[in-house]
Amino acid sequence: MKTIAVNIVTPDGPVYDSEVSMVIGVTATGEMGVLPGHIPTVAPLGIGAIRLKKDNSTELVAVNGGFLEIRPEKVTILAQSAELATDIDLPRAQEAARRAEARLQANKDEVDFKRAELALKRAMNRINVYEGNI
């Protein structure tokens, strides 16, 4: 089976580096699947999960924005932040979701509302990736 190299990098350093058979990511316009030999592409990433198909398993990575750069032999994901499902601290993510929901209820002004909404989306993404609910 053909594979494609995948590197996931954040400002804090590398998060993932391996060969996979398929990459599925959430771009700004929807999900995008990448197989070996894909045409060169660059796409902005949204808050969502990256699914990495390898052998008969799927590894999940929570990403919070960034870019997906595709070349025929390699995929590079430059993310603002990224966490492997196995590295996510579930109680911390749940607490972040609770804090964001409380800020949404307060609804003081539009800026705070937007920030709380994004914080909630990031927290829910981490929880869903941890639980495998994508």
Secondary structure, 3 states (H helix, E strand, C coil): CCCEEEEEEECCEEEEEEEECEEEEEECCEEEEECCCCCCEEEEEEEEEEEEEECCEEEEEEEEEEEEEEECCEEEEEECCEEEHHHCCHHHHHHHHHHHHHHHHHCCCHHHHHHHHHHHHHHHHHHHHHHCCC
